[in-house]
Amino acid sequence: MQLVPPLLVPPLGPCDDLFLFQTLKWVFVSISCKIATAFEFERVYIASKYLIKHIKN
């Protein structure tokens, strides 16, 4: 049974923490953008419904 050489398992150093932080930040930003887009879409939808109602009257 061969042991995994230490080079294949990098120690968790500050670089890996930074990488993890960047990944989490990217995930957070993309989720926030999706939520913001959904809210924008809802606002536009409500506004267009409101406008259509006014145009009909």
MARZA-751116 format. One record per residue: residue number from 1; residue in one letter; z, x, y of N, C-alpha, C, O in turn. Coordinates in steps of 0.1 Angstrom, whole numbers. Each point is the difference from the previous one (the first is absolute). Last residue first. Example, Ala and Ser with C-alpha at 12.3 -4.5 7.8 and 13.67 -1.06 7.14 Angstrom:
REC_resi_resn_n.c3_n.c1_n.c2_ca.c3_ca.c1_ca.c2_c.c3_c.c1_c.c2_o.c3_o.c1_o.c2
REC_2_S_71_128_-22_0_9_11_8_-8_11_1_5_11
REC_1_A_-2_-2_-68_0_-9_12_0_9_12_7_10_0
***
This chain:
REC_resi_resn_n.c3_n.c1_n.c2_ca.c3_ca.c1_ca.c2_c.c3_c.c1_c.c2_o.c3_o.c1_o.c2
REC_57_N_-188_-571_520_5_-10_9_-7_0_13_4_-8_9
REC_56_K_-15_40_-42_-3_-13_-5_5_-11_10_-7_-10_1
REC_55_I_18_55_8_-14_-2_2_-4_-14_-5_-9_-7_7
REC_54_H_53_21_-14_-3_-2_14_-14_-3_3_-3_-8_8
REC_53_K_16_20_-52_6_-13_3_-3_-4_15_-3_-11_3
REC_52_I_-10_54_-17_-9_-10_-6_5_-14_3_-7_-9_3
REC_51_L_35_45_9_-13_0_9_-9_-11_-5_-5_-8_8
REC_50_Y_43_17_-34_4_-6_13_-12_-2_9_-1_-10_6
REC_49_K_-5_34_-46_2_-14_-3_4_-8_13_-5_-11_2
REC_48_S_1_57_1_-14_-6_-1_2_-15_-4_-8_-8_5
REC_47_A_47_34_-2_-6_-1_13_-14_-7_-1_-3_-8_9
REC_46_I_27_18_-48_6_-11_7_-6_-2_14_-2_-11_4
REC_45_Y_-15_47_-30_-2_-13_-7_6_-11_8_-7_-11_2
REC_44_V_16_54_12_-13_-3_4_-4_-14_-6_-7_-8_6
REC_43_R_49_26_-18_-1_-4_14_-13_-4_5_-2_-10_6
REC_42_E_7_26_-50_6_-13_1_0_-5_15_-3_-11_2
REC_41_F_-13_54_-11_-9_-10_-6_6_-14_2_-7_-9_3
REC_40_E_34_46_9_-12_-2_9_-9_-11_-5_-4_-9_8
REC_39_F_38_21_-37_6_-7_12_-11_-3_10_-1_-11_6
REC_38_A_-10_38_-42_2_-14_-5_5_-8_12_-4_-11_1
REC_37_T_-1_57_6_-13_-7_-1_2_-14_-4_-7_-9_5
REC_36_A_45_35_-4_-4_-3_13_-14_-7_0_-2_-9_8
REC_35_I_19_24_-49_8_-11_5_-4_-4_14_-2_-12_4
REC_34_K_-18_50_-23_-4_-13_-7_7_-12_5_-6_-10_2
REC_33_C_18_52_15_-13_-4_5_-5_-12_-7_-5_-9_7
REC_32_S_45_28_-22_2_-6_13_-13_-5_6_-1_-10_6
REC_31_I_0_34_-47_5_-14_-2_2_-7_14_-3_-12_1
REC_30_S_-11_57_0_-11_-9_-5_5_-14_-3_-7_-10_3
REC_29_V_38_42_12_-9_-3_10_-11_-9_-5_-4_-9_7
REC_28_F_36_25_-38_6_-9_10_-10_-4_11_-1_-12_3
REC_27_V_-13_44_-35_2_-13_-6_5_-10_10_-5_-12_1
REC_26_W_3_56_13_-14_-6_-1_1_-14_-6_-7_-9_5
REC_25_K_47_34_-3_-4_-4_14_-14_-7_-1_-2_-10_7
REC_24_L_19_29_-46_7_-12_3_-4_-6_14_-2_-12_2
REC_23_T_-16_53_-15_-5_-11_-9_6_-13_4_-6_-10_1
REC_22_Q_22_49_20_-13_-4_5_-6_-11_-8_-6_-9_6
REC_21_F_46_27_-21_2_-7_13_-13_-5_5_-1_-11_5
REC_20_L_0_38_-43_6_-13_-3_1_-8_12_-3_-12_1
REC_19_F_-9_56_5_-11_-7_-6_4_-15_-3_-7_-9_2
REC_18_L_40_38_13_-9_-3_11_-12_-8_-5_-4_-10_6
REC_17_D_34_27_-37_7_-10_7_-9_-5_12_-1_-12_2
REC_16_D_-13_48_-27_-2_-12_-8_7_-12_7_-5_-11_0
REC_15_C_9_54_20_-14_-4_0_-2_-13_-7_-7_-9_4
REC_14_P_50_30_-5_-3_-7_12_-14_-5_1_-3_-11_6
REC_13_G_17_19_-55_4_7_12_-3_-9_12_-3_-12_-1
REC_12_L_6_10_-55_0_-9_12_5_8_12_12_1_1
REC_11_P_-39_23_-42_14_-4_4_-1_-9_12_-9_2_9
REC_10_P_-31_2_-46_5_6_12_14_-5_4_3_-12_-2
REC_9_V_-32_17_-44_10_-10_5_6_7_13_10_7_-1
REC_8_L_-43_15_-22_-5_-13_-1_10_-10_6_-4_-12_3
REC_7_L_14_58_-7_-10_-2_10_-5_-14_1_-4_-5_10
REC_6_P_35_22_-44_6_-5_13_-10_-2_11_3_-8_9
REC_5_P_-15_1_-62_3_12_9_5_-6_14_-5_-10_4
REC_4_V_13_-14_-52_-9_-1_12_3_12_9_12_1_4
REC_3_L_-5_2_-58_7_-5_12_-10_0_12_-9_8_1
REC_2_Q_-2_-14_-55_-1_8_12_7_-6_11_-1_-12_3
REC_1_M_5_11_-59_0_-8_12_0_9_12_9_8_2
***
